[in-house]
């Protein structure tokens, strides 16, 4: 019989910042089964449960992977509830309310030739320690030969919709025209009804049959142009979209300008009256300088690190949240809104920040809310198919000789501070910030820049990503 640790190791699949990720061909039925068995085995001593919940995104490979996960769970003696295509936060929310574990089959924003698995314990996302336990578990299981069709439940979609529509007056969005860039998002069959229930007129935009790997942290130029065209053509007040699995938002203002995810998170947290925030080090520095919050903790990049920080914040604060530069908003405590309790959901969510932004903009414009913030701009982009080994070598070089790396990247000024919390984040004498970091999910190198204008931040990112490819790391 196969043993989970051996099957996983031979597959080449590893954990990144958000779940296990790999090429589709690496996720064979037995590999999916091995991960599922190892996950169940790792949490069964700490939680009592007899059911596993499953859902998928719209990738062509996701259904077969869910079938394998389902069959493995049944081998382990569990019942399975299959919610089909729903956003990751919808699956996580209903599973947490029922105190059962769940598995989301998704590769989020990465290309369709890759996929992944996200795991949730009955109390929420797994930790980095849980990831290690899954990789090292030695569970013996039967190789899968038959994968039955899965019965679909609509409960998760219904409950996720109710979670947000019950918070507001039914007419809060009355008079608003909202465009939904549907593409292949896992939540595209939910969002229109949600906004319409709250009074908005909804315009469906560009639903696709092909999977589209939308990256909310590096918005493509074609999508920037689309938003401006859609906004003008349809007279839109707001455009809403997400990445592939619906846990990262992508929203545009009345002019079709996409908001940076950390700016969206900041406006959301302010509207909710959050006391304490946990945000990754890559987020805009105006957040930690804001007087709206009692404290802001900086973490490594990735939701597990943000969630881990919630524990320490809960010792002194009651209204806790976090968000990432990609826009995913994590609610770390129950919060009262409009006299109603919104239950904690410590995993990335796309809908909450969108609705809170619209709530904040009831008597003003979204563009005005953004322009009223301190004018500090951040931008990011990535090089795809960039060997992780080369990224690591460049960062090691820059950590030891930051001035030399800056010169190689075309900067003629000195550095003031170097932060290695996650990747290499250099603050220059001019106040400009340049941050390089290998992706945890794919062979990509990301560059983040922060400056006093969007033009400068964008130019820095473009220049750095161009020059970094030519760097030859000196021999050690």
C-alpha positions as CSV (number, residue, x, y, z in Angstrom):
1,X,0.0,0.0,0.0
2,X,1.2,3.6,-0.7
3,X,2.4,5.7,2.3
4,X,1.4,9.3,2.3
5,X,4.8,10.9,3.0
6,X,6.5,8.9,0.3
7,X,3.8,9.6,-2.3
8,X,3.9,13.3,-1.6
9,X,7.7,13.5,-1.6
10,X,7.9,11.7,-5.0
11,X,5.2,14.0,-6.5
12,X,7.3,17.1,-6.2
13,X,4.3,19.1,-4.7
14,X,5.2,21.4,-1.9
15,X,3.5,24.0,0.3
16,X,3.8,27.7,-0.7
17,X,2.3,30.7,1.0
18,X,-1.2,29.5,0.4
19,X,-1.6,25.8,0.2
20,X,0.1,22.9,-1.6
21,X,0.8,23.8,-5.3
22,X,2.2,22.0,-8.3
23,X,1.7,21.1,-11.9
24,X,-1.6,19.4,-12.8
25,X,0.1,16.2,-13.7
26,X,1.8,16.1,-10.3
27,X,-1.7,15.9,-8.6
28,X,-2.5,12.3,-9.5
29,X,-5.4,10.6,-7.7
30,X,-3.0,9.0,-5.2
31,X,-1.2,12.3,-4.6
32,X,-4.5,14.0,-3.8
33,X,-5.4,11.0,-1.6
34,X,-2.0,11.1,0.2
35,X,-2.5,14.8,1.1
36,X,-6.1,14.2,2.3
37,X,-5.1,11.2,4.4
38,X,-2.2,13.1,5.9
39,X,-4.3,16.1,6.7
40,X,-7.0,14.1,8.4
41,X,-4.5,12.1,10.4
42,X,-2.8,15.2,11.6
43,X,-5.9,16.8,13.1
44,X,-7.9,13.9,14.3
45,X,-6.3,13.9,17.8
46,X,-7.2,17.5,18.3
47,X,-10.7,17.7,16.9
48,X,-13.8,15.5,16.9
49,X,-15.5,15.3,13.4
50,X,-17.1,12.8,11.2
51,X,-17.4,14.8,8.0
52,X,-15.1,16.6,5.5
53,X,-16.3,19.5,3.3
54,X,-15.0,19.9,-0.3
55,X,-15.2,22.6,-2.9
56,X,-13.4,23.6,-6.1
57,X,-12.5,26.4,-8.5
58,X,-13.3,26.5,-12.2
59,X,-10.0,24.9,-13.4
60,X,-10.5,22.0,-15.7
61,X,-8.5,19.7,-13.4
62,X,-10.2,20.6,-10.1
63,X,-13.2,18.2,-10.2
64,X,-11.1,15.0,-10.6
65,X,-8.9,16.2,-7.8
66,X,-11.9,16.7,-5.6
67,X,-13.1,13.2,-6.5
68,X,-9.8,11.8,-5.3
69,X,-9.9,13.8,-2.1
70,X,-13.5,12.6,-1.5
71,X,-12.7,9.0,-1.9
72,X,-9.7,9.3,0.4
73,X,-11.8,10.9,3.1
74,X,-14.3,8.0,2.8
75,X,-11.4,5.5,3.1
76,X,-10.6,7.3,6.4
77,X,-14.2,6.8,7.6
78,X,-15.6,10.3,7.0
79,X,-18.7,11.5,5.3
80,X,-18.2,14.1,2.6
81,X,-20.1,17.2,1.7
82,X,-19.3,18.6,-1.8
83,X,-20.2,22.2,-2.5
84,X,-18.9,22.2,-6.1
85,X,-17.6,25.6,-7.4
86,X,-17.7,28.3,-4.6
87,X,-15.2,30.8,-3.3
88,X,-12.7,29.5,-0.8
89,X,-14.0,31.8,2.0
90,X,-17.5,30.4,1.5
91,X,-16.2,26.9,2.0
92,X,-14.1,27.9,5.0
93,X,-17.0,29.8,6.6
94,X,-19.6,27.1,6.5
95,X,-17.0,24.5,7.6
96,X,-16.0,26.6,10.6
97,X,-19.6,27.1,11.6
98,X,-20.1,23.3,11.5
99,X,-16.8,22.6,13.2
100,X,-15.6,20.3,10.5
101,X,-12.4,20.3,8.4
102,X,-12.5,21.2,4.7
103,X,-10.3,21.0,1.6
104,X,-10.5,23.5,-1.3
105,X,-9.1,22.4,-4.6
106,X,-7.7,25.5,-6.2
107,X,-4.5,27.0,-7.6
108,X,-5.8,30.5,-6.9
109,X,-4.2,33.0,-9.4
110,X,-1.5,30.7,-10.9
111,X,-1.8,29.4,-14.5
112,X,-4.3,26.7,-15.4
113,X,-1.6,24.1,-16.0
114,X,-1.0,24.2,-12.2
115,X,-3.4,23.5,-9.3
116,X,-3.4,23.1,-5.6
117,X,-5.0,22.2,-2.3
118,X,-5.9,24.4,0.6
119,X,-6.6,22.8,4.0
120,X,-8.8,24.0,6.9
121,X,-9.1,22.6,10.3
122,X,-12.5,22.9,12.1
123,X,-11.1,26.2,13.6
124,X,-9.7,27.6,10.4
125,X,-6.6,27.6,8.2
126,X,-3.8,25.2,8.9
127,X,-0.6,26.6,10.3
128,X,2.9,26.2,9.0
129,X,3.4,23.5,11.7
130,X,0.4,21.7,10.3
131,X,1.9,21.9,6.8
132,X,5.1,20.2,8.0
133,X,3.0,17.5,9.8
134,X,1.2,16.8,6.5
135,X,4.4,16.4,4.6
136,X,5.9,14.1,7.2
137,X,2.8,11.9,8.0
138,X,3.2,8.3,7.2
139,X,-0.4,7.1,6.6
140,X,-0.9,3.9,4.7
141,X,-3.8,3.9,2.3
142,X,-5.3,2.1,-0.6
143,X,-4.4,3.2,-4.1
144,X,-7.5,4.8,-5.8
145,X,-8.9,3.0,-8.8
146,X,-12.5,4.2,-8.9
147,X,-13.7,7.8,-8.6
148,X,-17.5,8.1,-8.2
149,X,-19.4,11.2,-9.2
150,X,-20.0,13.7,-6.4
151,X,-23.4,15.0,-5.2
152,X,-23.6,18.8,-5.0
153,X,-24.9,20.8,-2.0
154,X,-25.8,24.5,-2.4
155,X,-25.6,25.2,1.3
156,X,-22.2,27.0,1.3
157,X,-23.2,29.4,-1.5
158,X,-26.4,30.2,0.3
159,X,-24.8,30.8,3.7
160,X,-22.0,32.9,2.4
161,X,-24.5,35.1,0.6
162,X,-26.6,35.4,3.8
163,X,-23.5,36.2,5.9
164,X,-23.1,39.6,4.1
165,X,-26.6,40.5,2.9
166,X,-28.0,40.2,6.4
167,X,-25.6,42.9,7.7
168,X,-27.0,45.8,5.7
169,X,-30.2,47.4,4.8
170,X,-31.7,45.9,1.6
171,X,-31.3,49.2,-0.2
172,X,-27.8,50.2,0.8
173,X,-26.7,49.9,-2.8
174,X,-29.8,51.4,-4.3
175,X,-29.0,53.6,-7.3
176,X,-25.5,52.0,-7.8
177,X,-24.5,50.4,-11.0
178,X,-21.9,47.7,-10.3
179,X,-20.0,45.8,-12.9
180,X,-18.8,42.3,-12.1
181,X,-15.8,41.1,-14.0
182,X,-16.7,37.4,-13.9
183,X,-14.0,35.7,-16.0
184,X,-13.6,32.2,-14.4
185,X,-13.9,33.3,-10.8
186,X,-15.2,30.6,-8.4
187,X,-17.8,33.1,-7.1
188,X,-19.2,34.4,-10.3
189,X,-22.6,32.7,-9.8
190,X,-22.9,34.2,-6.4
191,X,-21.8,37.8,-6.6
192,X,-24.6,39.3,-8.8
193,X,-27.3,38.0,-6.5
194,X,-25.5,39.3,-3.5
195,X,-25.2,42.9,-4.8
196,X,-28.7,42.9,-6.3
197,X,-30.2,41.8,-2.9
198,X,-28.6,45.0,-1.5
199,X,-30.3,47.2,-4.2
200,X,-27.6,47.5,-6.9
201,X,-28.1,47.2,-10.6
202,X,-25.5,44.7,-11.8
203,X,-23.8,44.5,-15.2
204,X,-22.1,41.2,-16.1
205,X,-18.7,41.6,-17.6
206,X,-16.6,39.1,-19.6
207,X,-17.5,35.7,-18.3
208,X,-15.2,33.1,-19.9
209,X,-15.2,29.4,-20.5
210,X,-11.4,29.3,-20.3
211,X,-9.7,29.6,-16.9
212,X,-8.1,33.1,-16.5
213,X,-5.3,33.4,-13.9
214,X,-6.1,36.8,-12.5
215,X,-3.4,38.1,-10.2
216,X,-4.8,40.9,-8.0
217,X,-1.3,41.9,-6.9
218,X,0.0,42.4,-10.5
219,X,-2.9,43.6,-12.5
220,X,-2.3,43.1,-16.3
221,X,-2.3,46.2,-18.5
222,X,-5.1,44.8,-20.6
223,X,-7.3,44.5,-17.4
224,X,-6.4,48.1,-16.5
225,X,-7.6,49.3,-19.9
226,X,-10.8,47.1,-19.7
227,X,-11.8,48.6,-16.4
228,X,-11.7,52.2,-17.8
229,X,-13.6,51.2,-20.9
230,X,-16.3,49.3,-18.9
231,X,-16.7,52.1,-16.4
232,X,-17.4,54.7,-19.1
233,X,-19.4,52.4,-21.4
234,X,-21.8,51.2,-18.7
235,X,-21.7,54.3,-16.4
236,X,-20.5,52.1,-13.5
237,X,-20.1,53.3,-9.9
238,X,-17.9,50.3,-9.0
239,X,-16.3,47.2,-10.6
240,X,-15.9,44.0,-8.6
241,X,-13.8,41.0,-9.4
242,X,-11.6,38.4,-7.7
243,X,-8.8,36.0,-8.4
244,X,-9.6,32.4,-9.4
245,X,-10.8,31.1,-6.0
246,X,-12.5,34.2,-4.8
247,X,-10.5,35.0,-1.8
248,X,-8.6,38.1,-3.2
249,X,-10.7,41.1,-4.4
250,X,-10.0,43.3,-7.4
251,X,-12.1,46.5,-7.3
252,X,-12.2,49.7,-9.3
253,X,-13.6,53.1,-8.5
254,X,-16.0,55.2,-10.5
255,X,-13.3,56.0,-13.0
256,X,-12.3,52.4,-13.7
257,X,-9.1,52.7,-11.6
258,X,-8.2,49.5,-9.8
259,X,-7.4,50.0,-6.2
260,X,-4.3,48.5,-4.6
261,X,-5.3,45.6,-2.3
262,X,-3.7,47.2,0.8
263,X,-5.4,50.5,0.2
264,X,-8.7,48.6,-0.1
265,X,-7.9,46.8,3.1
266,X,-7.1,50.0,4.9
267,X,-10.4,51.7,3.9
268,X,-12.3,48.5,4.9
269,X,-10.6,48.3,8.3
270,X,-11.3,52.0,9.0
271,X,-14.9,51.6,8.1
272,X,-15.2,48.6,10.4
273,X,-13.6,50.4,13.3
274,X,-10.9,47.8,13.7
275,X,-8.6,48.3,16.7
276,X,-5.6,46.0,15.9
277,X,-4.2,45.0,12.5
278,X,-1.8,42.4,11.3
279,X,-0.4,43.0,7.8
280,X,2.5,41.6,5.8
281,X,5.7,43.7,5.5
282,X,4.9,44.3,1.8
283,X,1.9,46.5,2.6
284,X,2.0,50.3,2.1
285,X,3.7,52.1,5.0
286,X,0.7,54.6,5.4
287,X,-1.1,51.7,7.2
288,X,1.3,51.5,10.1
289,X,1.5,55.3,10.2
290,X,-2.3,55.6,10.4
291,X,-3.9,57.0,13.6
292,X,-7.0,54.9,12.9
293,X,-5.6,51.8,14.6
294,X,-4.3,51.2,18.1
295,X,-1.6,48.9,16.8
296,X,-0.3,47.5,13.5
297,X,1.8,44.3,13.5
298,X,4.0,43.5,10.5
299,X,4.4,39.9,9.4
300,X,5.9,37.7,6.7
301,X,3.9,37.4,3.5
302,X,1.1,34.8,3.6
303,X,-2.2,34.4,5.4
304,X,-0.8,31.8,7.9
305,X,1.6,34.4,9.3
306,X,-1.2,37.1,9.5
307,X,-3.5,34.6,11.3
308,X,-0.7,33.5,13.7
309,X,-0.4,37.2,14.7
310,X,-4.1,37.3,15.6
311,X,-3.4,35.2,18.7
312,X,-1.0,37.7,20.3
313,X,-3.2,40.7,19.3
314,X,-6.2,39.0,21.0
315,X,-4.5,39.3,24.3
316,X,-5.1,43.1,24.3
317,X,-7.7,43.9,21.6
318,X,-11.2,42.8,20.7
319,X,-11.7,44.1,17.2
320,X,-9.0,42.4,15.2
321,X,-8.4,42.0,11.5
322,X,-5.6,41.7,8.9
323,X,-5.2,42.0,5.1
324,X,-2.6,41.5,2.5
325,X,-1.2,43.5,-0.4
326,X,-3.3,41.3,-2.7
327,X,-6.5,42.6,-1.0
328,X,-7.6,39.5,0.8
329,X,-9.2,40.6,4.1
330,X,-9.0,38.4,7.2
331,X,-11.4,39.0,10.1
332,X,-9.7,37.8,13.3
333,X,-12.5,38.4,15.8
334,X,-16.3,38.7,15.9
335,X,-17.3,42.3,15.0
336,X,-20.6,44.1,15.5
337,X,-21.7,46.0,12.3
338,X,-25.1,47.8,12.1
339,X,-26.1,46.1,15.4
340,X,-25.4,42.7,14.0
341,X,-22.6,40.3,14.8
342,X,-20.3,39.4,11.9
343,X,-18.5,36.1,12.9
344,X,-14.7,35.9,12.6
345,X,-13.4,34.5,9.4
346,X,-9.6,34.2,9.7
347,X,-9.0,33.4,6.0
348,X,-8.7,35.7,3.0
349,X,-12.0,37.1,1.8
350,X,-12.9,39.2,-1.2
351,X,-16.5,40.3,-0.5
352,X,-16.2,41.9,2.9
353,X,-13.7,44.7,1.9
354,X,-15.8,45.4,-1.3
355,X,-19.0,45.9,0.7
356,X,-17.3,47.9,3.4
357,X,-15.8,50.2,0.8
358,X,-19.2,50.7,-0.7
359,X,-20.6,51.4,2.7
360,X,-17.9,54.0,3.3
361,X,-18.7,55.7,0.0
362,X,-22.4,56.2,0.5
363,X,-22.0,59.9,0.9
364,X,-18.9,60.4,-1.1
365,X,-17.0,58.8,-4.0
366,X,-14.5,56.0,-3.8
367,X,-12.0,58.1,-5.6
368,X,-12.3,60.8,-2.9
369,X,-11.8,58.2,-0.2
370,X,-8.6,57.1,-1.8
371,X,-7.4,60.7,-2.5
372,X,-8.0,61.7,1.1
373,X,-5.4,59.2,2.2
374,X,-1.7,60.2,2.5
375,X,-0.3,60.1,-1.0
376,X,2.2,57.3,-0.8
377,X,2.0,54.8,-3.7
378,X,3.0,51.2,-4.1
379,X,3.2,49.0,-7.1
380,X,4.2,45.4,-7.8
381,X,4.8,43.0,-10.6
382,X,6.6,39.7,-11.2
383,X,8.9,37.8,-13.6
384,X,7.3,34.5,-14.4
385,X,9.4,31.3,-15.1
386,X,12.3,32.7,-13.0
387,X,14.1,30.0,-11.3
388,X,13.6,30.0,-7.5
389,X,17.3,29.1,-7.0
390,X,18.4,32.3,-8.9
391,X,16.0,34.4,-6.8
392,X,17.4,33.0,-3.6
393,X,20.9,33.6,-4.7
394,X,20.2,37.2,-5.6
395,X,18.5,37.9,-2.3
396,X,21.5,36.3,-0.4
397,X,23.8,38.5,-2.4
398,X,21.7,41.6,-1.6
399,X,21.4,40.8,2.0
400,X,25.2,40.7,2.4
401,X,25.9,43.6,0.0
402,X,22.8,45.7,-0.4
403,X,24.7,48.7,-1.8
404,X,26.2,46.5,-4.5
405,X,22.8,45.1,-5.4
406,X,21.3,48.6,-5.6
407,X,24.1,49.6,-8.0
408,X,23.4,46.5,-10.1
409,X,19.7,47.5,-10.2
410,X,20.6,51.0,-11.4
411,X,20.2,53.0,-8.2
412,X,22.8,55.7,-7.5
413,X,21.7,56.4,-3.9
414,X,22.5,54.8,-0.6
415,X,20.2,52.5,1.5
416,X,19.0,53.5,4.9
417,X,17.5,50.3,6.1
418,X,17.3,46.6,5.1
419,X,14.4,44.4,6.2
420,X,14.7,40.6,5.7
421,X,11.3,39.7,7.3
422,X,10.3,38.2,4.0
423,X,12.6,38.6,1.0
424,X,14.8,41.7,0.8
425,X,13.1,45.0,1.5
426,X,15.5,48.0,1.1
427,X,14.6,51.6,2.2
428,X,16.6,54.1,0.2
429,X,17.9,57.5,1.3
430,X,15.2,59.2,-0.8
431,X,12.5,57.2,1.1
432,X,11.8,54.9,-1.9
433,X,11.3,51.3,-0.9
434,X,12.4,48.4,-3.1
435,X,11.4,44.9,-2.1
436,X,12.3,41.6,-3.9
437,X,10.8,38.3,-3.0
438,X,10.5,34.9,-4.6
439,X,6.9,33.6,-4.9
440,X,6.1,30.8,-2.5
441,X,3.7,29.2,-5.0
442,X,5.5,29.3,-8.4
443,X,8.9,30.0,-10.0
444,X,8.4,33.7,-10.0
445,X,10.3,36.7,-8.6
446,X,8.1,39.6,-7.3
447,X,9.2,43.2,-7.0
448,X,7.3,45.7,-4.8
449,X,8.1,49.4,-4.8
450,X,6.8,52.3,-2.8
451,X,7.3,55.9,-3.7
452,X,5.7,59.4,-3.6
453,X,3.9,58.9,-7.0
454,X,2.4,55.9,-8.8
455,X,4.5,56.8,-11.9
456,X,7.7,56.5,-9.9
457,X,6.7,53.3,-8.2
458,X,5.7,51.7,-11.5
459,X,8.9,52.8,-13.2
460,X,11.0,51.4,-10.4
461,X,9.3,48.0,-10.6
462,X,9.7,47.8,-14.4
463,X,13.3,48.9,-14.2
464,X,14.2,46.5,-11.4
465,X,12.5,43.5,-13.0
466,X,14.4,44.3,-16.2
467,X,17.8,44.6,-14.7
468,X,17.5,41.8,-12.2
469,X,17.4,39.2,-15.0
470,X,20.9,40.2,-16.1
471,X,22.5,40.0,-12.6
472,X,25.2,37.5,-12.2
473,X,25.7,36.7,-8.5
474,X,29.4,36.9,-7.5
475,X,30.9,33.6,-6.4
476,X,31.1,33.2,-2.7
